[in-house]
Amino acid sequence: MTVLMMTAQPSTYKPFHPSYEEMIFQAICSLKRRNGSSSTAIAKFIVRHYGGLPNNFRKILLLRLKELVACEKLVRVKNSFKLPSR
């Protein structure tokens, strides 16, 4: 008896939106809030301006926000995020 194995095809999915980092920076700059923008406000901006987002978009967004804070590209002030002052 022979078993045929199906090989997985490489994914050719390419998102129709820029990287999460670019979308987050665009949202924060466009919202222009003095004390920073909340993750909810950033998510709403991204959903409104970009299409083709995956179903788990908000989870990915929160992970990317944490990573950007960890590498000091964003500053977290209470529950808001803003660009570091230079």
N, C-alpha and C positions, 0 to 999 in steps of 0.2 A: 504494500500500500504506500503510495507516495503522497506526501503532504506538500501542497504548494503554499509557500509563504509570500504574502503580499508585502512588498517593501513600501515604507512610508515615503511619499513624495515630499520633497522639500517645500516648505511653505513659501508661496510667492505673494503672500498678503503684504501690501504696503499701505500704511495708513494715509488718509487724505488730509492729515493735519500735521503741523510741525511737531517737534519734540515737546514733551511735557515741560521741560525747563523753559523753552521759548514761550509756550503758552502761558505759563505761570508768570514769567517776567512781564509779558505783554499785559496780562490782567492786572497785575499790581501797578504798573505804570499808568494804565488807562483809568483805573478806579481812583487814583490820586487821593487816597485817604491818609490823613495826617498821622494817625496812629496805626497804620497798617491795614491790611485787608484780611478778613476772616476766610477760612477755607471754604465756607459756604458761598461767600461772595465771589471768590475766585472760580469755584465750580460753576456757578450760574453764568459768569462771564464767558467761560470757555464753552459751555454748552450753547450759549446764544450765538457765539461767533465762529465756532468750528463744528464741522460735521464729521461723520464717520468715526465716532467714539465707540469704544467697546462697551459691553454691558457692565464690566467691572471698573469703569472709568473712575469712580470716586475713590475706590480702594487704591488704585494705582496713583491717583493724585495725592492722597494722603501719604503714601510711601515716598513719593518724590519730594513732597514738602519736607518730610523728616530728613531725607538725604541732603537736601539743599541747606537745611539748617545745620546739619552735622558738618558739612564741608564749608560752612560760613559764607555761603553765597546769599543766604537770607537770614534775617534776624527775626526771632519769635518774641513778640511782646504780648504777654497774656495769651489770648487765643487768636492773635492776628499775626500776620507775616508782613515784613517790609524789607526793602533793600537796605543793605548796610550803608551807613553814611561814610563817605570817604573824603 
